[in-house]
């Protein structure tokens, strides 16, 4: 599960920086739109975190439940 969350962290850093730049551009075109942007950033980040947790937890749970010998032969 750790690699999934590492990728999420890197993606949030890069995406958050790009989103901050775009937010400034959007605010210059549509004044007053900056109010909803922090809520949108947080909700998208939490949604992606939940998605990555679900997609990494399911396979990890199955592998932990297997016997070591069965896990080596599992395809």
DSSP file (Angstrom, degrees, kcal/mol; ACC not computed):
  #  RESIDUE AA STRUCTURE BP1 BP2  ACC     N-H-->O    O-->H-N    N-H-->O    O-->H-N    TCO  KAPPA ALPHA  PHI   PSI    X-CA   Y-CA   Z-CA
    1    1 A X     >        0   0    0      0, 0.0     4,-1.7     0, 0.0     5,-0.2   0.000 360.0 360.0 360.0 -24.4    0.0    0.0    0.0
    2    2 A X  H  >  +     0   0    0      1,-0.2     4,-2.0     2,-0.2     5,-0.2   0.897 360.0  52.7 -62.0 -42.8    3.0    2.3    0.6
    3    3 A X  H  > S+     0   0    0      1,-0.2     4,-2.3     2,-0.2    -1,-0.2   0.885 106.6  54.8 -62.2 -34.9    3.8    2.8   -3.1
    4    4 A X  H  > S+     0   0    0      1,-0.2     4,-1.8     2,-0.2    -1,-0.2   0.912 110.6  44.3 -62.2 -41.8    0.3    3.8   -3.9
    5    5 A X  H  X S+     0   0    0     -4,-1.7     4,-2.2     2,-0.2    -1,-0.2   0.782 109.4  56.6 -76.5 -25.6    0.4    6.5   -1.2
    6    6 A X  H  X S+     0   0    0     -4,-2.0     4,-2.3     2,-0.2    -2,-0.2   0.926 109.1  46.9 -65.4 -43.6    3.8    7.6   -2.4
    7    7 A X  H  X S+     0   0    0     -4,-2.3     4,-2.6     1,-0.2    -2,-0.2   0.886 110.6  53.0 -63.9 -38.4    2.4    8.2   -5.9
    8    8 A X  H  X S+     0   0    0     -4,-1.8     4,-2.6     2,-0.2    -1,-0.2   0.927 109.0  49.4 -62.2 -44.6   -0.6   10.0   -4.4
    9    9 A X  H  X S+     0   0    0     -4,-2.2     4,-2.1     2,-0.2    -2,-0.2   0.920 112.8  45.8 -61.7 -44.9    1.7   12.3   -2.5
   10   10 A X  H  X S+     0   0    0     -4,-2.3     4,-2.5     1,-0.2     5,-0.3   0.919 113.9  49.8 -64.4 -42.6    3.8   13.1   -5.5
   11   11 A X  H  X S+     0   0    0     -4,-2.6     4,-3.0     1,-0.2     5,-0.3   0.881 110.3  49.9 -63.8 -38.3    0.7   13.6   -7.6
   12   12 A X  H  X S+     0   0    0     -4,-2.6     4,-2.3     2,-0.2     5,-0.2   0.873 111.1  49.6 -69.2 -35.9   -0.8   15.9   -5.0
   13   13 A X  H  X S+     0   0    0     -4,-2.1     4,-1.8    -5,-0.2    -2,-0.2   0.955 118.9  37.0 -66.0 -48.9    2.3   18.0   -4.8
   14   14 A X  H  X S+     0   0    0     -4,-2.5     4,-2.2     2,-0.2    -2,-0.2   0.947 122.2  44.3 -68.7 -48.1    2.6   18.4   -8.6
   15   15 A X  H  X S+     0   0    0     -4,-3.0     4,-2.7    -5,-0.3    -3,-0.2   0.867 112.1  53.1 -65.4 -36.7   -1.1   18.7   -9.2
   16   16 A X  H  X S+     0   0    0     -4,-2.3     4,-2.0    -5,-0.3    -1,-0.2   0.891 109.5  48.6 -65.9 -39.1   -1.6   21.1   -6.3
   17   17 A X  H  X S+     0   0    0     -4,-1.8     4,-1.7    -5,-0.2    -2,-0.2   0.924 114.4  45.1 -65.2 -44.2    1.1   23.4   -7.6
   18   18 A X  H  X S+     0   0    0     -4,-2.2     4,-2.4     1,-0.2    -2,-0.2   0.890 112.2  52.7 -65.8 -38.7   -0.4   23.4  -11.1
   19   19 A X  H  X S+     0   0    0     -4,-2.7     4,-2.5     1,-0.2    -1,-0.2   0.866 106.2  53.6 -65.7 -35.9   -3.9   23.9   -9.6
   20   20 A X  H  X S+     0   0    0     -4,-2.0     4,-1.6     2,-0.2    -1,-0.2   0.898 110.0  47.7 -65.3 -39.6   -2.7   26.9   -7.6
   21   21 A X  H  X S+     0   0    0     -4,-1.7     4,-1.5     1,-0.2    -2,-0.2   0.919 114.1  46.1 -65.9 -43.1   -1.3   28.5  -10.8
   22   22 A X  H  X S+     0   0    0     -4,-2.4     4,-2.9     1,-0.2     5,-0.2   0.862 107.1  59.0 -68.1 -34.6   -4.6   27.8  -12.7
   23   23 A X  H  X S+     0   0    0     -4,-2.5     4,-2.5     1,-0.2    -1,-0.2   0.891 104.4  50.9 -61.9 -38.8   -6.6   29.1   -9.7
   24   24 A X  H  X S+     0   0    0     -4,-1.6     4,-1.5     2,-0.2    -1,-0.2   0.903 111.7  47.5 -64.7 -39.4   -4.9   32.4  -10.0
   25   25 A X  H  X S+     0   0    0     -4,-1.5     4,-1.4     2,-0.2    -2,-0.2   0.911 113.1  47.7 -67.3 -41.9   -5.7   32.5  -13.7
   26   26 A X  H  X S+     0   0    0     -4,-2.9     4,-3.5     1,-0.2    -2,-0.2   0.895 109.5  53.7 -66.0 -39.2   -9.3   31.6  -13.2
   27   27 A X  H  < S+     0   0    0     -4,-2.5    -1,-0.2     1,-0.2    -2,-0.2   0.832 106.3  52.4 -66.3 -31.1   -9.7   34.2  -10.4
   28   28 A X  H  < S+     0   0    0     -4,-1.5     3,-0.3    -5,-0.2    -1,-0.2   0.832 117.2  38.5 -73.2 -30.0   -8.4   36.9  -12.8
   29   29 A X  H  < S+     0   0    0     -4,-1.4     2,-0.6     1,-0.3    -2,-0.2   0.893 129.8  29.0 -83.6 -43.6  -11.0   35.9  -15.4
   30   30 A X  S >< S-     0   0    0     -4,-3.5     3,-1.6    -5,-0.2    -1,-0.3  -0.800  84.4-151.4-119.3  86.9  -13.9   35.2  -12.9
   31   31 A X  T 3  S+     0   0    0     -2,-0.6    -3,-0.1    -3,-0.3    -4,-0.1  -0.285  79.5  28.7 -60.1 141.1  -13.5   37.3   -9.8
   32   32 A X  T >  S+     0   0    0     -5,-0.1     3,-0.7     3,-0.0    -1,-0.2   0.381  87.0 105.9  91.9  -3.2  -14.9   35.8   -6.7
   33   33 A X  T X>  +     0   0    0     -3,-1.6     3,-0.8     1,-0.2     4,-0.5   0.578  57.6  82.0 -84.0  -8.1  -14.4   32.2   -7.8
   34   34 A X  H 3> S+     0   0    0      1,-0.2     4,-0.7     2,-0.2     3,-0.2   0.669  74.8  75.6 -70.6 -15.9  -11.5   31.7   -5.4
   35   35 A X  H <4 S+     0   0    0     -3,-0.7     4,-0.4     1,-0.2    -1,-0.2   0.888 100.2  39.3 -63.9 -40.1  -13.9   31.0   -2.5
   36   36 A X  H <> S+     0   0    0     -3,-0.8     4,-2.0    -4,-0.2    -1,-0.2   0.609  95.7  83.4 -87.5 -12.9  -14.8   27.5   -3.7
   37   37 A X  H  X S+     0   0    0     -4,-0.5     4,-2.7    -3,-0.2     5,-0.2   0.903  87.6  50.1 -65.4 -44.2  -11.3   26.4   -4.8
   38   38 A X  H  X S+     0   0    0     -4,-0.7     4,-2.3     1,-0.2    -1,-0.2   0.914 112.1  49.3 -60.3 -39.8   -9.9   25.3   -1.4
   39   39 A X  H  > S+     0   0    0     -4,-0.4     4,-2.4     1,-0.2    -1,-0.2   0.893 111.8  49.3 -63.7 -39.0  -13.0   23.2   -0.8
   40   40 A X  H  X S+     0   0    0     -4,-2.0     4,-2.4     2,-0.2     5,-0.2   0.911 110.1  50.6 -66.9 -42.3  -12.6   21.7   -4.3
   41   41 A X  H  X S+     0   0    0     -4,-2.7     4,-2.1     1,-0.2    -2,-0.2   0.923 113.3  45.4 -60.8 -44.6   -8.9   20.9   -3.7
   42   42 A X  H  X S+     0   0    0     -4,-2.3     4,-2.5    -5,-0.2     5,-0.2   0.917 113.4  48.7 -67.0 -43.4   -9.6   19.2   -0.4
   43   43 A X  H  X S+     0   0    0     -4,-2.4     4,-2.2     1,-0.2    -2,-0.2   0.895 112.8  47.2 -67.5 -38.7  -12.5   17.2   -1.7
   44   44 A X  H  X S+     0   0    0     -4,-2.4     4,-2.5     2,-0.2    -1,-0.2   0.905 112.6  50.3 -67.2 -40.3  -10.6   16.0   -4.8
   45   45 A X  H  X S+     0   0    0     -4,-2.1     4,-2.2    -5,-0.2    -2,-0.2   0.916 112.4  46.1 -63.9 -43.1   -7.6   15.0   -2.6
   46   46 A X  H  X S+     0   0    0     -4,-2.5     4,-2.4     2,-0.2    -1,-0.2   0.893 112.0  51.8 -66.8 -39.2   -9.7   13.1   -0.2
   47   47 A X  H  X S+     0   0    0     -4,-2.2     4,-2.2    -5,-0.2    -2,-0.2   0.916 111.6  45.9 -63.0 -43.5  -11.6   11.3   -3.0
   48   48 A X  H  X S+     0   0    0     -4,-2.5     4,-2.5     2,-0.2     5,-0.2   0.886 111.5  52.8 -66.9 -38.0   -8.3   10.3   -4.7
   49   49 A X  H  X S+     0   0    0     -4,-2.2     4,-2.3    -5,-0.2    -2,-0.2   0.906 110.5  47.2 -62.6 -41.7   -6.9    9.1   -1.3
   50   50 A X  H  X S+     0   0    0     -4,-2.4     4,-2.5     2,-0.2    -2,-0.2   0.899 111.6  51.3 -65.9 -41.2  -10.0    7.0   -0.7
   51   51 A X  H  X S+     0   0    0     -4,-2.2     4,-2.3     1,-0.2    -2,-0.2   0.913 112.2  45.5 -62.3 -44.0   -9.8    5.6   -4.2
   52   52 A X  H  X S+     0   0    0     -4,-2.5     4,-1.7     2,-0.2     5,-0.3   0.886 111.4  53.2 -68.7 -38.2   -6.1    4.6   -3.8
   53   53 A X  H  X S+     0   0    0     -4,-2.3     4,-2.4    -5,-0.2     5,-0.2   0.943 112.4  44.0 -61.1 -47.0   -6.8    3.1   -0.4
   54   54 A X  H  X S+     0   0    0     -4,-2.5     4,-1.6     1,-0.2    -2,-0.2   0.914 114.3  49.4 -64.8 -42.4   -9.6    0.9   -1.7
   55   55 A X  H  < S+     0   0    0     -4,-2.3     4,-0.5    -5,-0.2    -1,-0.2   0.745 119.6  36.7 -73.6 -21.8   -7.6   -0.1   -4.8
   56   56 A X  H  X S+     0   0    0     -4,-1.7     4,-1.4    -3,-0.2    -1,-0.2   0.729 112.0  57.6 -97.6 -26.0   -4.4   -1.0   -2.8
   57   57 A X  H  X S+     0   0    0     -4,-2.4     4,-2.6    -5,-0.3     5,-0.2   0.894  99.8  57.9 -72.5 -39.4   -6.1   -2.5    0.3
   58   58 A X  H  X S+     0   0    0     -4,-1.6     4,-1.7    -5,-0.2    -1,-0.2   0.944 111.2  38.8 -60.2 -52.6   -8.1   -5.2   -1.5
   59   59 A X  H  > S+     0   0    0     -4,-0.5     4,-2.2     1,-0.2    -1,-0.2   0.884 116.2  53.0 -66.2 -35.3   -5.1   -7.0   -3.2
   60   60 A X  H  X S+     0   0    0     -4,-1.4     4,-2.1     1,-0.2    -2,-0.2   0.895 107.6  51.3 -65.6 -38.7   -3.0   -6.5    0.0
   61   61 A X  H  X S+     0   0    0     -4,-2.6     4,-1.5     1,-0.2    -1,-0.2   0.901 110.1  49.5 -64.7 -41.0   -5.7   -8.1    2.1
   62   62 A X  H  X S+     0   0    0     -4,-1.7     4,-0.7    -5,-0.2    -2,-0.2   0.902 111.8  47.9 -65.5 -40.8   -5.9  -11.1   -0.2
   63   63 A X  H  < S+     0   0    0     -4,-2.2     3,-0.5     1,-0.2    -2,-0.2   0.860 109.9  51.6 -69.9 -34.7   -2.1  -11.6   -0.2
   64   64 A X  H  < S+     0   0    0     -4,-2.1    -1,-0.2     1,-0.2    -2,-0.2   0.839 106.9  54.8 -69.5 -31.7   -1.8  -11.4    3.6
   65   65 A X  H  < S+     0   0    0     -4,-1.5    -1,-0.2    -5,-0.2    -2,-0.2   0.687  94.8  88.9 -75.6 -17.5   -4.5  -14.0    4.0
   66   66 A X  S  < S-     0   0    0     -4,-0.7     2,-0.2    -3,-0.5    -3,-0.0  -0.391  85.9-107.3 -79.6 156.3   -2.7  -16.5    1.8
   67   67 A X     >  -     0   0    0      1,-0.1     4,-2.3    -2,-0.1     5,-0.2  -0.531  34.1-114.5 -72.5 150.0   -0.2  -19.0    3.0
   68   68 A X  H  > S+     0   0    0      1,-0.2     4,-1.4     2,-0.2    -1,-0.1   0.886 115.8  49.6 -58.3 -40.1    3.4  -18.1    1.9
   69   69 A X  H  > S+     0   0    0      1,-0.2     4,-1.0     2,-0.2    -1,-0.2   0.877 111.3  48.9 -66.8 -36.7    3.8  -21.1   -0.4
   70   70 A X  H  > S+     0   0    0      1,-0.2     4,-0.8     2,-0.2     3,-0.2   0.867 106.9  56.3 -70.0 -35.6    0.4  -20.4   -2.1
   71   71 A X  H  < S+     0   0    0     -4,-2.3     3,-0.3     1,-0.2    -1,-0.2   0.844 103.9  54.1 -65.9 -32.4    1.4  -16.8   -2.6
   72   72 A X  H  < S+     0   0    0     -4,-1.4    -1,-0.2     1,-0.2    -2,-0.2   0.828 114.1  40.9 -70.4 -30.2    4.5  -17.8   -4.4
   73   73 A X  H  < S+     0   0    0     -4,-1.0    -1,-0.2    -3,-0.2    -2,-0.2   0.472  89.3 114.0 -95.4  -2.6    2.5  -19.9   -6.9
   74   74 A X     <        0   0    0     -4,-0.8    -3,-0.0    -3,-0.3    -4,-0.0  -0.482 360.0 360.0 -72.3 135.3   -0.3  -17.5   -7.3
   75   75 A X              0   0    0     -2,-0.2    -1,-0.1     0, 0.0    -4,-0.1   0.405 360.0 360.0-108.6 360.0   -0.7  -16.0  -10.7
